Every structure is written in C-alpha cells, then in structure tokens.
Amino acid sequence: MAYDEALADRIRGLVAGERGITEKKMFGGLAFLVNGNMSVAASGQGGLLVRVDPDESDALVEQAGVETMVMRGRAMTGWLRVETDAVRTKRQLSAWVDRGVSYAQSLPPKT
C-alpha cells in the first residue's frame, strides 16, 4: 500500500512554518524530519506514524486508534501508529503532528 498523499499534504500544511523540516520517503511512507529526526509520517500501511517521548508511550496507546509501532516483530517504544480514523479532523491531526514535531525538536540535530 502506498502512503496516503492527501494525508501527507495535510501534514505538510501543518508543518509549513516550522524550521528545519525536510521530507524523506521512509518505511514505505513519507516522513517529515525536524533537523534530521523523524517527527511524523504518512505511513505506507495507512494512517500516521508519530515519534513521541518514550515515557509517554504507554499513556498514549490508551487512546482509541493508537498503538505502539511494531517493526520486524519488535514493539518500538516511542513510536506510535495512529489509525486514519483517529486523524480525520484538522484538530485530531494537528495534535499528533504537534506532539511529533515537539519531540523531534527536543532531540539533538542529526547531520
């Protein structure tokens, strides 16, 4: 499955004013990086991938449509998969994009 281009456009609109944003095709989707750190992505499996503070992961997966990202059978703490239905509105999507961008901004820049 290819990533949802409409979702990528919606994300792009929300991060347009942020400094240090780049786009990169990753994991079959389109990731938005902040100073080289992935913040959020339109997933190739549908929905959204969001990088969050690992200490907040357990609380965040309690929300409907949110689960820990699993890669090669391993749960990735600090990486969440958010279903499409949970980001239908601008308000819903904005909350997740803001969370991912804020966390990525807190990380040291990658060169």
C-alpha positions in Angstrom: 0.0 0.0 0.0 1.3 3.4 -0.9 1.1 6.2 1.6 -1.9 8.5 1.6 -0.9 11.5 -0.4 -3.8 13.6 0.9 -2.7 12.9 4.5 0.9 13.9 3.5 -0.4 17.1 2.1 -2.4 17.8 5.3 0.8 17.2 7.4 2.8 19.4 5.0 0.3 22.2 5.6 0.7 21.9 9.4 4.5 21.9 9.4 4.9 24.6 6.7 6.1 27.2 9.2 8.5 25.0 11.2 12.2 25.4 10.8 14.4 22.5 9.8 11.7 20.4 8.2 12.6 18.0 5.4 10.7 15.3 3.8 12.0 11.8 3.1 10.5 8.6 1.8 10.9 6.0 4.6 9.2 2.8 5.7 7.0 2.9 2.6 5.7 6.3 3.6 6.6 9.9 3.6 8.3 11.1 6.8 8.7 14.7 8.0 12.0 15.2 9.7 13.0 18.0 12.1 16.7 18.7 11.9 17.2 15.1 10.7 15.0 13.4 13.3 11.7 11.8 12.2 8.7 13.5 13.8 5.7 12.2 11.9 5.0 10.3 8.7 2.1 9.4 6.4 2.5 5.6 6.8 2.8 3.2 3.8 0.4 1.0 5.9 -2.1 3.7 6.2 -2.6 6.2 9.0 0.1 8.1 10.7 3.4 7.2 12.4 4.4 9.6 15.2 7.6 9.8 17.2 6.9 10.6 20.9 8.6 10.7 24.2 9.1 7.1 25.1 8.0 7.9 28.7 4.5 8.9 27.3 4.0 5.9 25.0 2.0 3.8 27.5 -0.4 6.5 28.3 -0.9 7.5 24.6 -1.7 4.0 23.4 -4.7 4.1 25.7 -6.4 6.4 23.2 -8.7 4.9 20.6 -6.9 4.1 17.3 -3.4 4.3 18.7 -0.9 1.5 19.1 2.8 1.0 19.5 4.6 0.7 16.2 5.9 -2.9 15.6 8.9 -3.4 13.3 10.1 -6.9 12.4 8.1 -8.3 15.3 9.5 -5.8 17.9 7.5 -3.1 19.7 9.2 0.2 19.2 8.7 2.3 22.3 8.4 6.0 21.5 6.9 5.3 18.0 3.2 5.1 17.6 0.9 4.1 14.8 -2.3 6.2 14.6 -5.2 4.9 12.6 -6.7 7.0 9.8 -10.0 7.4 11.6 -8.1 9.0 14.6 -6.8 11.8 12.4 -9.8 12.7 10.2 -10.2 16.2 11.5 -7.6 19.0 11.4 -7.8 19.2 15.2 -7.0 15.5 15.6 -4.2 15.5 13.1 -2.7 18.8 14.4 -2.5 17.4 17.9 -0.4 14.4 16.7 1.7 16.4 14.4 2.4 19.0 17.1 3.4 16.2 19.5 5.8 14.6 17.0 7.4 17.8 15.9 7.8 19.0 19.5 9.5 15.7 20.5 11.8 15.8 17.4 12.8 19.4 18.2 13.9 18.2 21.7 16.4 15.8 20.1 20.0 16.7 19.1 20.2 17.6 15.4 21.4 14.9 13.0 23.9 15.8 10.4 
